[in-house]
Amino acid sequence: MTFSLVARSADGRLHGVAVASKFLAAGALVPAAAAEVGALATQAHVNLAYRPQGLTLLRTGVAAADVVAGLIAADPEREHRQLGIVGATGSGANWTGPACHPWAGGRTGDGWAAQGNVLTGPEVVDALGEAWLAGTALPFAERLVAALRAGDEAGGDRRGRQSAGLLVVESGGGYGGTSDVVVDLRVDDHPNPVAELGRLLTVHTMLFGRPDPATLLDLSGAVADEVAALLGALGHPVHEDGTEAALISWAGLENLEERLVPGRIDPVVLTHLRGVAPHVPAPRSAS
């Protein structure tokens, strides 16, 4: 009753799962992932034990296809299960039990597996796979959502829409570098869950994305003057501790602390600051 994509980035640093379904909170049940290990999706008649068991097998170096084989061999309800797995290396693998409601099936390739059941037809998993392969220019999380959107637009779950989820992991890639969870977003009950998931990812990227070092601006001269004026207009005046201290205080309230860089300012932060502050003319030389 679900379609999903499990995938690994080309450099092997990121693993993720994107899922959509006519089922409440599918993102709470289907995906699992571990940094530098792999990712999996359990669906149809979900077996939640597949998640820890599958990741444990992947950690020992077992190939994705062999993990699938091992999990279903030990499961007396395997004919009702659907499973997709990708490991740290090699091709993805999946399983569709013969008792899954039609249309049900999947596709796999190097570093990815697409699968679904109760779909409008095979065009859904075809669209998932083709969009994934075509999306190499996109950031990893956006690429997963683009593939999910393609599957949804191709027909998706033939019963309709309800929920979607996105899970992405990278070693040390989470908030403040204190976890491996880069993105964990869910739309549990919504008339257009895939579109809403895309909207949430845009907000997540704005707030928690890592600054691009090539675009950072020095917090000095005209830029610092403009930032000080904008912060002052928002009730964060610059005191003797300087513009940067006022910026840090404001950014923390706006949940933009992940984009702060000492002595510099991320253009994403500056654009947001300009957007929320009362109008303050920008110095001509400010970027």
Secondary structure as the mmCIF struct_conf table of DSSP 4:
data_model
#
loop_
_struct_conf.conf_type_id
_struct_conf.id
_struct_conf.beg_label_comp_id
_struct_conf.beg_label_asym_id
_struct_conf.beg_label_seq_id
_struct_conf.end_label_comp_id
_struct_conf.end_label_asym_id
_struct_conf.end_label_seq_id
STRN STRN1 THR A 2 ARG A 8
TURN_TY1_P TURN_TY1_P1 ALA A 10 ASP A 11
BEND BEND1 GLY A 12 ARG A 13
STRN STRN2 HIS A 15 SER A 21
BEND BEND2 LYS A 22 PHE A 23
TURN_TY1_P TURN_TY1_P2 LEU A 24 ALA A 25
HELX_RH_3T_P HELX_RH_3T_P1 ALA A 26 ALA A 28
TURN_TY1_P TURN_TY1_P3 LEU A 29 LEU A 29
BEND BEND3 VAL A 30 VAL A 30
STRN STRN3 PRO A 31 ALA A 34
TURN_TY1_P TURN_TY1_P4 ALA A 35 VAL A 37
STRN STRN4 GLY A 38 ALA A 44
BEND BEND4 HIS A 45 HIS A 45
TURN_TY1_P TURN_TY1_P5 LEU A 48 ALA A 49
HELX_RH_AL_P HELX_RH_AL_P1 TYR A 50 ARG A 59
TURN_TY1_P TURN_TY1_P6 THR A 60 GLY A 61
HELX_RH_AL_P HELX_RH_AL_P2 ALA A 64 ALA A 73
TURN_TY1_P TURN_TY1_P7 ALA A 74 ALA A 74
TURN_TY1_P TURN_TY1_P8 PRO A 76 GLU A 77
HELX_RH_3T_P HELX_RH_3T_P2 ARG A 78 HIS A 80
STRN STRN5 ARG A 81 GLY A 87
BEND BEND5 ALA A 88 GLY A 90
STRN STRN6 SER A 91 SER A 91
STRN STRN7 ALA A 93 THR A 96
TURN_TY1_P TURN_TY1_P9 PRO A 98 ALA A 99
BEND BEND6 CYS A 100 CYS A 100
HELX_LH_PP_P HELX_LH_PP_P1 HIS A 101 HIS A 101
BEND BEND7 PRO A 102 TRP A 103
STRN STRN8 GLY A 105 GLY A 109
STRN STRN9 ASP A 110 ASP A 110
TURN_TY1_P TURN_TY1_P10 GLY A 111 GLY A 111
STRN STRN10 TRP A 112 GLY A 116
BEND BEND8 ASN A 117 VAL A 118
STRN STRN11 LEU A 119 LEU A 119
BEND BEND9 THR A 120 THR A 120
TURN_TY1_P TURN_TY1_P11 PRO A 122 PRO A 122
HELX_RH_AL_P HELX_RH_AL_P3 GLU A 123 ALA A 134
TURN_TY1_P TURN_TY1_P12 THR A 136 ALA A 137
BEND BEND10 LEU A 138 LEU A 138
HELX_RH_AL_P HELX_RH_AL_P4 PHE A 140 GLU A 153
TURN_TY1_P TURN_TY1_P13 ALA A 154 GLY A 155
STRN STRN12 ASP A 157 ASP A 157
TURN_TY1_P TURN_TY1_P14 ARG A 158 ARG A 159
STRN STRN13 SER A 163 VAL A 169
TURN_TY1_P TURN_TY1_P15 SER A 171 GLY A 172
BEND BEND11 GLY A 174 GLY A 174
HELX_RH_3T_P HELX_RH_3T_P3 TYR A 175 GLY A 177
BEND BEND12 THR A 178 ASP A 180
STRN STRN14 VAL A 181 VAL A 187
BEND BEND13 ASP A 189 ASP A 189
BEND BEND14 PRO A 191 ASN A 192
HELX_RH_AL_P HELX_RH_AL_P5 PRO A 193 PHE A 208
HELX_LH_PP_P HELX_LH_PP_P2 GLY A 209 PRO A 211
HELX_RH_3T_P HELX_RH_3T_P4 PRO A 213 THR A 215
STRN STRN15 LEU A 217 ASP A 218
BEND BEND15 LEU A 219 SER A 220
HELX_RH_AL_P HELX_RH_AL_P6 GLY A 221 ALA A 233
TURN_TY1_P TURN_TY1_P16 LEU A 234 GLY A 235
TURN_TY1_P TURN_TY1_P17 GLU A 240 ASP A 241
HELX_RH_AL_P HELX_RH_AL_P7 THR A 243 LEU A 253
TURN_TY1_P TURN_TY1_P18 GLU A 254 ASN A 255
HELX_RH_3T_P HELX_RH_3T_P5 GLU A 257 ARG A 259
STRN STRN16 VAL A 261 VAL A 261
TURN_TY1_P TURN_TY1_P19 PRO A 262 GLY A 263
STRN STRN17 ARG A 264 ILE A 265
HELX_RH_AL_P HELX_RH_AL_P8 PRO A 267 VAL A 276
BEND BEND16 ALA A 277 ALA A 277
HELX_LH_PP_P HELX_LH_PP_P3 PRO A 278 HIS A 279
HELX_LH_PP_P HELX_LH_PP_P4 PRO A 281 PRO A 283
TURN_TY1_P TURN_TY1_P20 ARG A 284 SER A 285
#
